[in-house]
Amino acid sequence: MTTLRTWQQEALRVISNGSKPDHLITATPGAGKTTFALALAARLLEEGTVRRVAVVVPTDSLREQWADAAGRIGLSLMPVSAPEDYDKPGYQGCVVTYAQLATGAGRDLLRRCTRVPTLAVLDEIHHAGESRSWGDGLRHAVEHAVMRVALTGTPWRRDNRSPIPFVTYDDDGQVVVDYAYEYGAAVADGVCRRIEFHAYDGEARWVDCGVVGQASLGAELKDEDVSTVLDGVYHPNHAWMPVLLARADEALTEIRQEIPDAGGLVVAERQWHAQQYAALLRKISGTEPTVIVSEDPDAKASIDMFRKSTSRWIVAVKMVSEGVDIPRLAIGVYASKTRTPLFFRQVVGRFVRTRPNEEFNARLFIPAVPALMAHALQIEQELRHQLDLETGEGSADGEHGNTHEQLPLPTRELVSATEAAFDRAILAGEEVSPEDLAAAQTTARQLGIPTQYALNLLPLLRQQAPEVNPVRPPATEIITPRHRQERMLRAEVEALARKYAFKAKLEPREVNTELRRAGFPPRAKASINDLQRMLDTLARWHGDL
């Protein structure tokens, strides 16, 4: 048996000292929930408290991983792929997915197994709330288990639409946890890696019913406007994503000077985004990224191959989440529209796993959307609270507005997005301005320290510098050079002219003729003012169709 970490031993004591059948353990991704649960199973089997173990997991790949991990400590668990696997002779239990218990005979077959004293381990139990059938199937299958231990990486709030069985809630609707091991404690214990959040701002423009609209990522917007801006900046043909991917690849190159096999992960919103991001990364890095999409039957094999390789980038659409263990991941790009704290923490969990004799901060590039910034601050404030308890500061509230994804309005036609502009970094519960980061990087170079460690120097620099104003000054407006303004406007006019031509069933040259008749000069000779008026005219024509 592997030597247990302190938190795992403490959690085992909490369960041993209790008398209730249901327990909920939350531990940050990478902290060792699987090892903890298998140690509990081995102890209960040895004591004779239980005679069988049933593990329920959210995905097929986790089903295999749990069975493999159990085998390494001498437990034989059968990953279920056929009806006879639930109670197969020679095994001490089985591993099954929530989906297998939602349909067919799976729920009844597992229920029959619990006629003998059984421990049920419910991994990432929040998935039981993804649909009512998953929750109902789980309840039916393991309600007779003598003990049920639920595991999760993040506490959640009650959702009455799909209730999760075997958990309780407080008066505020927050799930009640029996033992919690948070990110801050894990970093302080050396169990998890520190992570820096680098937020990038940008602006998107669109046409809605003949009117040109625009908004920036960092503004306080309605949900439909946030969704539209994210659609704009995430579009691979607009300027924001190519710049962000280039910055992320530069950061990966820096880290690979110290960690030669360090890798990067891009979490994309859609499959066509993933393919286009891979094409951009191919041009930027000169290497071939791995692309993971759900339709690919070899997706799991591709992830395993990337895990064992030294290649630079993997691009995925929400597939590289829970249970995917790639400790060499060091740089991430968050290009998903999902703004829930649960999914955000799952992505963060891909970068905090440690390896022996490695000391560096992982880095996650995110859009400067207030909801994501709030999640990042909460995670980092957990770390600050753990490392600096004497300040007495609490963590953030954790809920930031509506966490359900809002689709953009169907009448909106995306036109363009500006280049990604660094807004701030977040580390150890504090926001770091571009000026502070530049000063830290300069100091690192002077000391001969790689710049990827620059943020670690900030506490020292702040001690040396006199405190003028602890309040972060308002962000200065980013001034775009005139030639870039003109180039962006020209691209917007070109894009909207093509959209108008398609909708009006005209040839592009006919649209150009109409613009000349309206009094506009040739586009190549148009000034910024001409281009802006041209864009407004095209938007009006587009809205009149």
C-alpha positions as CSV (number, residue, x, y, z in Angstrom):
1,M,0.0,0.0,0.0
2,T,1.3,3.5,-0.9
3,T,2.0,5.7,2.0
4,L,-1.0,8.0,2.4
5,R,-0.8,11.7,2.5
6,T,-1.8,13.6,5.6
7,W,-5.1,14.7,4.2
8,Q,-6.0,11.1,3.2
9,Q,-5.2,9.8,6.7
10,E,-7.4,12.6,8.2
11,A,-10.3,11.8,5.8
12,L,-10.1,8.1,6.7
13,R,-10.3,9.0,10.4
14,V,-13.4,11.2,9.8
15,I,-15.1,8.3,8.1
16,S,-14.0,5.8,10.7
17,N,-15.2,8.0,13.6
18,G,-18.6,8.5,12.0
19,S,-21.6,6.3,12.1
20,K,-23.7,7.4,9.1
21,P,-23.8,5.5,5.8
22,D,-23.1,8.5,3.5
23,H,-20.0,10.6,3.3
24,L,-18.9,13.4,0.9
25,I,-15.2,14.1,0.5
26,T,-14.0,17.0,-1.7
27,A,-10.4,17.3,-2.7
28,T,-8.8,19.5,-5.3
29,P,-7.9,17.7,-8.6
30,G,-4.6,16.0,-8.4
31,A,-4.7,15.5,-4.7
32,G,-5.2,11.8,-4.8
33,K,-8.9,11.0,-4.3
34,T,-8.6,7.7,-6.1
35,T,-5.8,6.5,-3.8
36,F,-7.8,7.6,-0.7
37,A,-10.9,5.7,-1.8
38,L,-9.0,2.6,-2.6
39,A,-7.2,2.7,0.7
40,L,-10.6,2.9,2.4
41,A,-11.9,0.0,0.4
42,A,-8.8,-2.2,1.2
43,R,-9.2,-1.4,4.9
44,L,-12.9,-2.2,5.0
45,L,-12.4,-5.4,3.1
46,E,-9.6,-6.5,5.4
47,E,-11.7,-5.7,8.5
48,G,-14.7,-7.6,7.1
49,T,-16.9,-4.6,7.2
50,V,-17.7,-5.1,3.5
51,R,-17.3,-8.0,1.2
52,R,-17.6,-6.1,-2.1
53,V,-16.7,-2.8,-3.6
54,A,-18.7,-1.0,-6.3
55,V,-17.1,2.1,-7.9
56,V,-19.3,4.4,-10.1
57,V,-17.5,6.9,-12.4
58,P,-18.6,9.4,-15.1
59,T,-16.6,8.1,-18.1
60,D,-15.4,4.9,-19.8
61,S,-11.7,6.0,-19.5
62,L,-12.1,6.5,-15.7
63,R,-13.6,3.0,-15.5
64,E,-10.4,1.5,-16.8
65,Q,-8.2,3.8,-14.7
66,W,-9.9,2.9,-11.5
67,A,-9.5,-0.8,-12.2
68,D,-5.8,-0.3,-13.0
69,A,-5.2,1.7,-9.9
70,A,-7.0,-0.9,-7.7
71,G,-4.8,-3.6,-9.3
72,R,-1.7,-1.8,-8.2
73,I,-2.6,-2.1,-4.6
74,G,-3.8,-5.7,-4.8
75,L,-7.6,-5.2,-5.3
76,S,-9.3,-6.8,-8.2
77,L,-12.1,-4.6,-9.6
78,M,-13.8,-5.5,-12.9
79,P,-14.5,-2.7,-15.4
80,V,-18.0,-3.5,-16.5
81,S,-18.6,-4.0,-20.2
82,A,-21.0,-6.9,-20.1
83,P,-23.8,-8.1,-17.8
84,E,-21.7,-10.9,-16.3
85,D,-19.0,-8.4,-15.2
86,Y,-21.0,-7.0,-12.3
87,D,-20.5,-10.1,-10.1
88,K,-17.7,-11.9,-11.9
89,P,-16.0,-14.7,-9.8
90,G,-12.4,-13.9,-8.7
91,Y,-13.1,-10.1,-8.4
92,Q,-13.7,-8.1,-5.2
93,G,-16.0,-5.7,-7.0
94,C,-16.6,-3.8,-10.2
95,V,-16.3,-0.3,-11.8
96,V,-19.3,1.0,-13.7
97,T,-20.4,4.3,-15.2
98,Y,-23.3,6.5,-14.2
99,A,-24.7,6.0,-17.8
100,Q,-24.6,2.2,-17.4
101,L,-26.9,2.5,-14.4
102,A,-29.3,4.9,-16.1
103,T,-30.5,2.5,-18.8
104,G,-31.0,-1.2,-19.3
105,A,-30.4,-3.8,-16.6
106,G,-27.3,-2.2,-15.1
107,R,-29.1,-0.7,-12.1
108,D,-30.7,-4.0,-11.2
109,L,-27.6,-6.1,-11.7
110,L,-25.6,-3.8,-9.4
111,R,-28.4,-3.7,-6.9
112,R,-28.4,-7.5,-6.7
113,C,-24.6,-7.3,-5.9
114,T,-25.3,-5.2,-2.8
115,R,-27.1,-8.1,-1.2
116,V,-23.7,-8.7,0.5
117,P,-22.2,-5.8,2.5
118,T,-20.9,-3.4,-0.1
119,L,-18.9,-0.2,-0.2
120,A,-20.1,2.1,-3.0
121,V,-17.6,4.8,-4.1
122,L,-19.3,7.5,-6.2
123,D,-16.6,9.3,-8.1
124,E,-17.3,12.9,-9.2
125,I,-20.8,12.5,-7.9
126,H,-21.9,15.9,-9.3
127,H,-22.3,14.0,-12.6
128,A,-25.3,12.2,-11.1
129,G,-27.1,15.5,-11.5
130,E,-26.5,15.8,-15.3
131,S,-29.8,14.1,-15.9
132,R,-32.6,12.7,-13.7
133,S,-32.1,9.2,-15.1
134,W,-28.5,9.2,-13.9
135,G,-29.5,10.2,-10.4
136,D,-32.5,7.8,-10.3
137,G,-30.4,4.9,-11.6
138,L,-27.7,5.5,-9.0
139,R,-30.1,5.6,-6.1
140,H,-31.8,2.4,-7.2
141,A,-28.4,0.6,-7.7
142,V,-26.6,1.3,-4.5
143,E,-29.3,2.3,-1.9
144,H,-28.7,-0.9,0.0
145,A,-24.9,-0.5,0.2
146,V,-23.7,-0.4,3.8
147,M,-21.5,2.6,3.1
148,R,-21.5,5.2,0.3
149,V,-18.5,7.5,-0.1
150,A,-19.0,10.3,-2.7
151,L,-16.0,12.1,-4.1
152,T,-15.8,15.5,-5.9
153,G,-13.3,18.2,-6.8
154,T,-15.7,21.1,-6.2
155,P,-18.7,21.6,-3.9
156,W,-21.8,22.7,-5.7
157,R,-25.3,24.2,-5.1
158,R,-28.6,22.4,-5.2
159,D,-30.2,21.9,-8.6
160,N,-33.9,20.8,-8.1
161,R,-34.1,19.8,-11.8
162,S,-31.8,16.9,-11.4
163,P,-31.4,16.0,-7.7
164,I,-28.2,14.2,-6.7
165,P,-28.8,11.3,-4.3
166,F,-27.0,10.5,-1.1
167,V,-25.9,14.1,-0.3
168,T,-27.4,16.8,1.9
169,Y,-27.5,20.6,1.7
170,D,-27.4,23.4,4.1
171,D,-30.0,26.2,4.4
172,D,-28.2,28.2,1.6
173,G,-28.4,25.3,-0.8
174,Q,-24.7,24.5,-0.6
175,V,-23.8,20.8,-0.4
176,V,-22.6,19.6,3.0
177,V,-19.0,18.2,2.9
178,D,-17.6,15.8,5.5
179,Y,-14.0,16.5,4.7
180,A,-12.5,19.1,2.3
181,Y,-9.0,19.4,1.0
182,E,-8.7,22.6,-1.0
183,Y,-6.3,23.9,-3.5
184,G,-4.5,26.2,-1.1
185,A,-3.7,23.4,1.4
186,A,-2.6,21.1,-1.5
187,V,-0.1,23.7,-2.8
188,A,1.2,24.4,0.7
189,D,1.7,20.6,1.2
190,G,3.5,20.3,-2.1
191,V,0.8,18.0,-3.4
192,C,-0.3,20.3,-6.2
193,R,1.5,22.9,-8.4
194,R,0.8,26.6,-8.2
195,I,-0.9,28.1,-11.1
196,E,-0.9,31.6,-12.5
197,F,-4.0,33.0,-14.3
198,H,-3.1,35.4,-17.2
199,A,-6.2,37.3,-18.3
200,Y,-6.4,38.9,-21.7
201,D,-8.9,41.6,-22.7
202,G,-10.2,42.3,-26.2
203,E,-13.2,43.8,-28.1
204,A,-15.6,42.2,-30.5
205,R,-17.9,43.9,-33.1
206,W,-21.1,42.6,-34.6
207,V,-24.1,43.7,-36.6
208,D,-27.5,43.4,-35.1
209,C,-30.5,44.4,-37.2
210,G,-28.5,46.9,-39.2
211,V,-26.7,48.4,-36.2
212,V,-23.0,47.9,-35.4
213,G,-22.4,46.8,-31.8
214,Q,-19.2,46.4,-29.9
215,A,-18.1,45.4,-26.4
216,S,-15.0,44.4,-24.5
217,L,-14.5,41.2,-22.5
218,G,-13.8,43.0,-19.3
219,A,-17.0,45.0,-19.2
220,E,-20.1,44.1,-17.1
221,L,-22.4,42.8,-19.8
222,K,-25.6,40.9,-20.1
223,D,-25.2,37.1,-20.6
224,E,-26.1,37.3,-24.3
225,D,-23.6,40.1,-24.8
226,V,-20.8,38.1,-23.0
227,S,-21.7,35.1,-25.3
228,T,-21.4,37.3,-28.4
229,V,-18.1,38.8,-27.4
230,L,-16.7,35.4,-26.6
231,D,-17.9,34.1,-30.0
232,G,-16.1,37.0,-31.6
233,V,-12.8,36.7,-29.9
234,Y,-12.8,32.9,-30.1
235,H,-13.3,33.0,-33.9
236,P,-10.0,31.7,-35.4
237,N,-10.1,34.1,-38.3
238,H,-10.3,37.1,-36.0
239,A,-7.2,38.7,-34.4
240,W,-7.7,37.8,-30.8
241,M,-7.1,34.0,-30.8
242,P,-4.0,34.0,-33.0
243,V,-2.3,36.5,-30.7
244,L,-3.3,34.6,-27.6
245,L,-2.1,31.3,-28.9
246,A,1.2,33.0,-29.9
247,R,1.6,34.3,-26.3
248,A,0.9,30.9,-24.9
249,D,3.4,29.2,-27.2
250,E,6.0,31.7,-26.2
251,A,5.3,30.8,-22.5
252,L,5.6,27.1,-23.3
253,T,8.9,27.7,-25.1
254,E,10.2,29.4,-21.9
255,I,9.2,26.6,-19.6
256,R,10.6,23.9,-22.0
257,Q,14.0,25.4,-21.5
258,E,13.8,24.1,-18.0
259,I,11.2,21.2,-18.5
260,P,11.9,19.8,-22.0
261,D,8.8,17.8,-22.2
262,A,6.4,20.4,-20.8
263,G,3.1,20.5,-22.8
264,G,0.2,22.8,-23.5
265,L,-3.6,22.3,-23.6
266,V,-6.2,24.4,-25.5
267,V,-9.8,23.9,-24.3
268,A,-11.9,24.8,-27.3
269,E,-15.6,25.5,-27.5
270,R,-16.4,23.7,-30.7
271,Q,-14.8,21.0,-32.9
272,W,-14.2,23.3,-35.8
273,H,-12.6,25.7,-33.5
274,A,-10.3,22.9,-32.3
275,Q,-9.3,22.1,-35.8
276,Q,-8.6,25.7,-36.7
277,Y,-6.6,26.4,-33.5
278,A,-4.5,23.3,-34.3
279,A,-3.8,24.8,-37.7
280,L,-2.8,28.1,-36.1
281,L,-0.5,26.4,-33.6
282,R,1.1,24.4,-36.4
283,K,2.1,27.7,-38.0
284,I,3.1,29.3,-34.7
285,S,5.1,26.5,-33.3
286,G,6.2,24.6,-36.4
287,T,5.0,21.3,-34.8
288,E,1.9,19.2,-35.2
289,P,-0.7,19.5,-32.3
290,T,-2.8,16.6,-31.2
291,V,-6.5,17.2,-31.7
292,I,-9.1,15.4,-29.5
293,V,-12.8,15.4,-30.5
294,S,-15.6,13.2,-29.3
295,E,-16.3,11.6,-32.7
296,D,-12.8,10.2,-32.9
297,P,-12.8,6.6,-31.9
298,D,-9.1,6.8,-31.2
299,A,-9.5,9.8,-28.8
300,K,-8.4,7.8,-25.7
301,A,-5.4,6.4,-27.5
302,S,-4.4,9.8,-28.8
303,I,-4.6,11.2,-25.2
304,D,-2.4,8.3,-24.0
305,M,0.1,8.9,-26.8
306,F,0.3,12.6,-26.0
307,R,0.8,11.8,-22.3
308,K,3.8,9.7,-23.0
309,S,5.3,11.9,-25.7
310,T,7.2,15.2,-25.6
311,S,5.1,17.0,-28.2
312,R,4.0,20.6,-27.5
313,W,0.3,21.0,-27.9
314,I,-3.0,19.1,-27.4
315,V,-6.3,20.8,-28.4
316,A,-9.6,19.4,-27.1
317,V,-13.3,20.1,-26.8
318,K,-14.1,19.5,-23.2
319,M,-12.7,15.9,-23.4
320,V,-9.5,16.5,-21.4
321,S,-11.2,17.0,-18.0
322,E,-11.8,14.8,-15.0
323,G,-9.5,11.8,-14.6
324,V,-7.2,12.7,-17.5
325,D,-3.8,12.6,-15.9
326,I,-1.1,14.4,-17.9
327,P,1.3,15.8,-15.3
328,R,3.6,17.4,-18.0
329,L,0.9,20.0,-18.9
330,A,2.2,23.4,-17.9
331,I,0.5,26.0,-20.2
332,G,-3.2,26.2,-20.8
333,V,-5.6,28.3,-23.0
334,Y,-9.2,28.5,-21.8
335,A,-11.3,29.1,-25.0
336,S,-14.6,27.7,-23.7
337,K,-17.8,29.7,-23.3
338,T,-18.7,27.6,-20.2
339,R,-18.4,29.9,-17.2
340,T,-19.5,27.6,-14.3
341,P,-17.0,27.3,-11.4
342,L,-17.2,23.5,-11.6
343,F,-16.0,23.3,-15.2
344,F,-13.4,26.0,-14.7
345,R,-11.9,24.1,-11.7
346,Q,-11.9,20.9,-13.7
347,V,-9.8,22.6,-16.4
348,V,-7.5,24.1,-13.7
349,G,-7.1,20.6,-12.3
350,R,-5.3,19.5,-15.5
351,F,-2.4,21.8,-14.7
352,V,-1.8,21.3,-11.0
353,R,-0.5,17.7,-10.9
354,T,3.1,17.5,-9.8
355,R,6.1,15.4,-10.7
356,P,9.2,14.8,-8.6
357,N,12.0,17.4,-8.7
358,E,10.0,20.0,-10.6
359,E,9.4,23.5,-9.3
360,F,7.5,25.9,-11.6
361,N,4.2,27.7,-11.8
362,A,1.7,26.4,-14.4
363,R,0.0,29.2,-16.4
364,L,-3.6,29.4,-17.7
365,F,-4.5,32.0,-20.3
366,I,-8.1,33.1,-19.9
367,P,-10.4,35.8,-21.4
368,A,-10.9,38.7,-19.0
369,V,-14.5,37.9,-18.4
370,P,-15.7,38.9,-14.9
371,A,-17.2,35.5,-14.1
372,L,-13.9,33.7,-15.0
373,M,-11.8,36.3,-13.2
374,A,-14.0,35.7,-10.1
375,H,-13.4,32.0,-10.2
376,A,-9.7,32.5,-10.7
377,L,-9.5,34.9,-7.7
378,Q,-11.4,32.5,-5.5
379,I,-9.0,29.6,-6.3
380,E,-6.0,31.8,-5.7
381,Q,-7.5,33.3,-2.5
382,E,-7.8,29.8,-1.1
383,L,-4.1,29.5,-1.6
384,R,-3.4,32.9,-0.1
385,H,-5.6,32.1,2.9
386,Q,-3.6,28.9,3.5
387,L,-0.2,30.4,3.1
388,D,-1.0,33.6,5.0
389,L,-3.5,32.6,7.6
390,E,-2.6,35.5,10.0
391,T,-4.3,38.0,7.6
392,G,-7.7,36.5,8.5
393,E,-9.0,37.1,5.0
394,G,-11.7,34.9,3.7
395,S,-12.2,33.6,0.2
396,A,-14.5,35.0,-2.4
397,D,-18.2,34.2,-2.4
398,G,-17.9,31.7,-5.2
399,E,-21.1,32.5,-7.1
400,H,-20.9,35.1,-9.8
401,G,-24.2,35.7,-11.4
402,N,-25.8,33.3,-13.8
403,T,-23.6,30.3,-14.4
404,H,-25.8,28.9,-17.2
405,E,-24.5,29.5,-20.7
406,Q,-26.5,32.0,-22.7
407,L,-26.6,31.7,-26.5
408,P,-25.9,34.8,-28.5
409,L,-28.9,36.4,-30.2
410,P,-29.6,34.8,-33.6
411,T,-29.8,38.2,-35.4
412,R,-26.2,39.0,-34.6
413,E,-23.6,38.7,-37.3
414,L,-20.0,38.7,-36.0
415,V,-17.7,41.0,-37.8
416,S,-14.3,41.2,-36.1
417,A,-12.3,41.1,-32.8
418,T,-9.3,43.1,-31.7
419,E,-6.0,41.5,-30.8
420,A,-5.7,39.9,-27.3
421,A,-4.2,42.5,-24.9
422,F,-2.7,41.4,-21.5
423,D,-5.0,42.8,-18.8
424,R,-3.6,41.3,-15.5
425,A,-2.3,38.1,-13.9
426,I,-3.7,36.5,-10.7
427,L,-1.4,34.6,-8.3
428,A,-1.8,33.8,-4.6
429,G,-5.0,35.8,-4.3
430,E,-3.6,39.0,-5.7
431,E,-4.0,40.7,-9.1
432,V,-0.8,41.6,-10.9
433,S,-0.8,44.6,-13.3
434,P,1.1,44.5,-16.6
435,E,3.6,47.0,-15.1
436,D,4.2,44.8,-12.1
437,L,4.7,41.8,-14.3
438,A,7.2,43.7,-16.5
439,A,9.1,44.9,-13.5
440,A,9.3,41.3,-12.1
441,Q,10.5,40.0,-15.5
442,T,13.2,42.6,-15.7
443,T,14.4,41.7,-12.2
444,A,14.4,38.0,-13.1
445,R,16.6,38.7,-16.1
446,Q,19.0,40.8,-14.0
447,L,19.3,37.9,-11.5
448,G,19.7,35.3,-14.3
449,I,16.4,33.7,-13.4
450,P,14.1,32.3,-16.1
451,T,11.2,34.7,-16.7
452,Q,8.6,32.0,-16.1
453,Y,9.5,32.4,-12.4
454,A,9.1,36.2,-12.4
455,L,5.8,36.3,-10.5
456,N,7.5,34.4,-7.6
457,L,9.7,37.5,-7.1
458,L,6.7,39.9,-6.5
459,P,6.6,39.5,-2.7
460,L,10.3,40.5,-2.5
461,L,9.9,43.4,-4.9
462,R,6.8,44.7,-3.0
463,Q,8.7,44.5,0.3
464,Q,11.5,46.7,-1.2
465,A,9.2,49.2,-2.8
466,P,7.4,51.9,-0.7
467,E,3.6,51.3,-0.7
468,V,2.0,54.2,-2.5
469,N,-1.6,53.0,-3.0
470,P,-2.6,49.4,-2.4
471,V,-5.7,49.9,-4.5
472,R,-5.2,48.8,-8.1
473,P,-5.5,51.8,-10.4
474,P,-8.2,51.7,-13.1
475,A,-7.1,50.0,-16.3
476,T,-5.7,52.4,-18.8
477,E,-7.4,52.5,-22.2
478,I,-5.5,50.5,-24.8
479,I,-4.7,52.8,-27.8
480,T,-4.7,51.0,-31.1
481,P,-2.3,52.4,-33.6
482,R,-4.0,54.1,-36.5
483,H,-2.7,51.7,-39.1
484,R,-4.1,48.8,-37.1
485,Q,-7.5,50.5,-36.8
486,E,-7.6,51.0,-40.5
487,R,-6.6,47.4,-41.2
488,M,-9.3,46.1,-38.8
489,L,-12.0,48.3,-40.2
490,R,-11.0,47.3,-43.8
491,A,-11.4,43.6,-42.7
492,E,-14.7,44.3,-41.1
493,V,-16.0,46.0,-44.3
494,E,-14.8,43.1,-46.4
495,A,-16.5,40.5,-44.1
496,L,-19.8,42.4,-43.9
497,A,-19.8,43.0,-47.7
498,R,-19.4,39.3,-48.3
499,K,-22.3,38.6,-45.8
500,Y,-24.5,41.1,-47.5
501,A,-23.6,39.8,-51.0
502,F,-24.5,36.2,-49.9
503,K,-27.8,37.3,-48.3
504,A,-28.8,39.6,-51.2
505,K,-27.7,37.0,-53.8
506,L,-25.2,39.4,-55.4
507,E,-21.7,39.1,-56.7
508,P,-19.1,40.8,-54.5
509,R,-18.2,43.2,-57.4
510,E,-21.9,44.3,-57.5
511,V,-21.7,45.2,-53.8
512,N,-18.6,47.3,-54.6
513,T,-20.5,49.0,-57.4
514,E,-23.4,49.8,-55.0
515,L,-21.0,51.3,-52.5
516,R,-19.4,53.5,-55.2
517,R,-22.8,54.7,-56.3
518,A,-23.5,55.6,-52.6
519,G,-20.6,58.0,-52.8
520,F,-17.8,56.0,-51.2
521,P,-14.2,55.9,-52.6
522,P,-12.5,52.6,-53.6
523,R,-11.8,50.6,-50.4
524,A,-8.0,50.8,-51.0
525,K,-8.2,54.6,-50.9
526,A,-10.8,54.9,-48.1
527,S,-9.9,56.8,-44.9
528,I,-10.8,55.5,-41.4
529,N,-13.8,57.8,-41.5
530,D,-14.8,56.5,-44.9
531,L,-14.5,52.9,-43.7
532,Q,-16.6,53.5,-40.6
533,R,-19.3,55.1,-42.7
534,M,-19.1,52.2,-45.2
535,L,-19.5,49.7,-42.4
536,D,-22.6,51.5,-41.0
537,T,-24.1,51.6,-44.5
538,L,-23.5,47.9,-45.1
539,A,-25.0,47.2,-41.7
540,R,-28.1,49.2,-42.6
541,W,-28.4,47.4,-46.0
542,H,-27.9,44.1,-44.3
543,G,-30.6,44.8,-41.7
544,D,-33.1,45.9,-44.4
545,L,-33.0,42.5,-46.2
